[in-house]
């Protein structure tokens, strides 16, 4: 029996908590997780922290594969995650039907929240988007930078922030929040999440079995329920 150390971004946390007990019972292996924003995970890896599986956006895994950090075999795509707006349950829903409507909804808000630019793909995207909209100066004192899983959802649920912009999987089933919907396609960021076995793993076969289990089509409905759209055929 192996104990797997899995480093992952926050987006798949809920679905891993649901499916991992099934994997452990079926395989006899154990899985331990380190969930953190991408910038923190990359710092940990650069500092030499060991893991058996990395779960990250595929563009990051591609770079790691080129540099020999992860293996090419056993890689899998787990799903696609879009940025969605969330509000406190019971609050009036903003109109997000067009880019201009999103801009107006942001300007009309007392405060909004999203992850810190540079820390996560969604935070970086939202920071750039607000700059591109030309409202960064207007909003600078009304934006709270907080990852969803590090207090961002609580800011929205409490009403301290009127709108949160986060990956769908991090907010979809959160008590006290209502998902308004995705950003329009013209300003959307879709992150493709994948998993890979590290080159230094001493339990590569069990690690590959973990990835295969999570990517099994039999679990597709659970991933969709958790906010992950299916990979393109």
N, C-alpha and C positions, 0 to 999 in steps of 0.2 A: 504494500500500500504506500502510495506517495502522498506527500503534502505539497500542493502546488501554491506558488506565490504569484499572484496575478496583479499587475499594475494596470489600472484602468482610469480613463476619464470618468467624469461623473454621470454622463448620459446613460450608460447601461446599468447603473446601480440597482434600480428597482427590479429589472428583469433578472439580473444575476441573483438577487436575493430570493427570487421566486424559483428559478430553475436549478440553482446550485444544490439544494438538498436532494433533488431528484438525481442529479449527476452523482453525488456522493453515495447515495444508496445503490445506484446501478453499478458503479465502477469500483467502489471500495476506496477510492482516493478522497482526499480532503482538499479543499480550496480555501486559501486565505487571500484577502483582497486588500490592496492599497488604492483607495480612490482619491484623486486629486485633480486640480486643474492641469492643463497640458504643460504650462511653463514649469510647474513644480515637478511633474513627472520627468520632464526632460532634464531638469537639474539633478534629480535623484539618479537617473541613468548615467549622466555625465560624471557624477561623483562616484560611480562604481557600485551602486546598490543593485543587488541581484534580484532577478525575477525569472519566472519560467514562461510566462505569457504576458505580452503587451497588448492592450486593447485601446486603440487610438484611431484617429482619422487616417484613412489609407495613404494620404499624401505623406504623412509623417512616417508611417511604416515603410513606404517606398524608399525614403531616404535611409532609414535604418537598415533596410535590406541591402542597399547599395554599399553601405559602410560595414556590413558584416555583423550588425548588432542582432538581427533576427534572421531566421531561416526562411527560405522561399517555400519549402514544403509545408503543408498543413495550414497555410494561410487561408483565411476565409473572410468574406464580407458578411457582417451581421445585420446591417440595415442602414437606411438613410434617415437622417434627422434634420428637420427644418426648424427655423426660428419661428416661434409663435408668441403672440402677445397674450398676457394673462392679466386679469383684474381680480379684485376682491369680489367674492360671491355676493351677488345682490347689487353691485354697482352697475351703472349704465354702460353698455358696451360701446366703445368707440368704433367709428367706421374705418376699416382698414382696406377698403376695396381698391384703392389706387395709391400710388406713391405720394401724391399730394395730400390725400386723406390721412395717410400715416403721419406725414409731416405736421399736419394741422392738429392731429390727435396728440402728438408729442408737445407741440406748442401750447395746447390747451390744458396740459397736465400741470398740476401743482408740483409733482415730482415723478420721475420715472427711474427705473433701475435696470441695469444689465451688468453682465460680468465685466471685469476690468479689461480694457483693451490690452492685448499682448499676453494675457493670461489664458484665454480660451479663444477658439475660433469665433464663437458667437459674439464675445465681447469685442474682439478686434473688428469684426464686421460692423457691429452697431456703432462703434466709435467712428469708423470711416464713413458710415452712412450719414450720421449726424453732421459730420464735417462737410460732406458732399451736399447736403441739404442747405448748408449755409446758416445753420442755427446753433452751432456749437457755442458761440459767445452768449447768445440769448439763454441757452439751457445750462450753462456751466455750473450754476449754483442750484440747479434742479435735477441733476443726474447723480444718482448714488451708484457707485461701482461696487457690485457685490455678486459673486457667483450664486446661482440658484440654491445650490446645496450648502452654501456657507452663509445663509441668512437672507438671501435675496427673496425667496418665496415668503418668508415671514414679513419682510418689509411690505410686500403687496397684500398679504392676508390681513395685516394690521391696519392697512390704509395709509401707512407712512409714504408709500409710493403708490401712485394711482395705476400705473401700468408697468409691467415687467416684460422684458423681451429676452426669451430664453429658448434653448433647445426644447422641442416638444416633449421629449422623453423625460426631462427633468421636472416637468410641471403638470403633466397630463392628469395624473390621479392624486393631486395634492389637495387635502382637505382645506376648505376656506378659499380656494381659488377657482376661477372659471376661465377656461381657455377661450379667448375671443376668436382666434384663428391665426393662420400663417401670414407672414408678410406677403405682399403681392410678388408674383414671379420676377418682375423687373428688378426688385431690390432684395430678393431672397438669397439666403445662403443655405445650401443643403450640404451637410457633412456626411460623408460616407464612413461609417465605422467598420473597422476590421480588427482581426486578431491574428497574432503570429507568435510562434514559439521562439524564444530567444536562443541565440547561438551558444550561450554558456549554460543552458539548462542541463542539469544532470538527470532530469526526469522527462526527457523530450517526448517519449511515447505517451505517457499519461497526459502531458500538456497538450499534445496533439489530439488526444481523445477528448479532452475538455472542449477544445475549439470545435471539433466535429459534433459533439453533443449539442453545443449552443447553436450551431449553424444548421442543425438537422431540420429539414422542412416540416417535420412533425411539430416543431415548436414555433412555426411561423406566426400562428395566430396570437401566441403569447407576446411575441416581439411587437406585433402590430398594436395590440392592446396597450403596450407600454410606450407607444409613441414612435416606433421605428417603422418606416415604410419599407416594403420589400425591395431587395436589389433588383436592378433591371435584368431581364432575361439575357 
